[in-house]
Amino acid sequence: DQTALRHIENPSFGVFYKVHNYVVFTLIADKTYPLKLAAAFLDSLVAPFFDEVRTQFTAANYESKLETL
C-alpha cells in the first residue's frame, strides 16, 4: 500500500513516513513517538500540501509536475 505508514528505527529517534502521489511525507521524532499519532500527523499534511500544489500548478497538470521533480 502506497499510503501505509512506514517506520525506520534508530537508537535515538524514529523516522516515520508515507508516500502519496510521488511525495514522501516525513516525520522525525523520538523513537517512542506513538505510531497512531505519527500516522495522524502525516495524514493531516497530505490534503493541504496537494491543495497548495494545485494552486501553484494547474489542477490538470500538477501530477506531471510532481513526477518531474
N, C-alpha and C positions, 0 to 999 in steps of 0.2 A: 504494500500500500504506500503510495507516494506521500500521503499526508500523515503517516504514522509518526509518532514521537520516537526519536532515536536518542540514545544517550551514550556518551563516551566518558568513561570514568578515568579519573586522575587521582593520585594520592591526596591532593588538597582541594580539588574542585571538580565539578561536573560540567560537561558541555551537552546541552540539550538542543536538538534541532529538528526542524520539519522542513521538507522540501515541497514546494507548491508552485506549479507552473514555472519551472526553471529558476526559482528563487529559493535560497536557503535562509530560513529564519532561525536565528541562533540566540541562545541564552547561556551565558557562563555564570555559574552560581556555585555556592558551597555544595560539596558533594552530598550533603544530607538534604538538599532542597527537595521538597515533595514533587514527585513526578506529575501528579494531577495538577498542581499549581503551575508547574513549568508548561504543561500542555495548554492550560487555560490562558496563560500569558501569551504564548506564541500564537495561539488561535486568535487572540484579540488584536494581533498585529496584521494579520493577513488581509482582512477586508479593507481597513484604512489604507494600507500600502497600495493595494490594487486600485482603490478609488483614486488615489493620487496619481498613479501611473496612467490611468485612463484620462485624467485631467491634463497631464503633461503631453501625452501622446493621444492620438485619436483612438476612440474605442475600437475602431475597425482594425487597427494595426498594432496595438500595444503588445500582443503576444509575439509578433515577429520582431519587434524592437527588443524584447527581453531575450529572445533566442540569440540575437546577435551580440548581446553584451557579454 
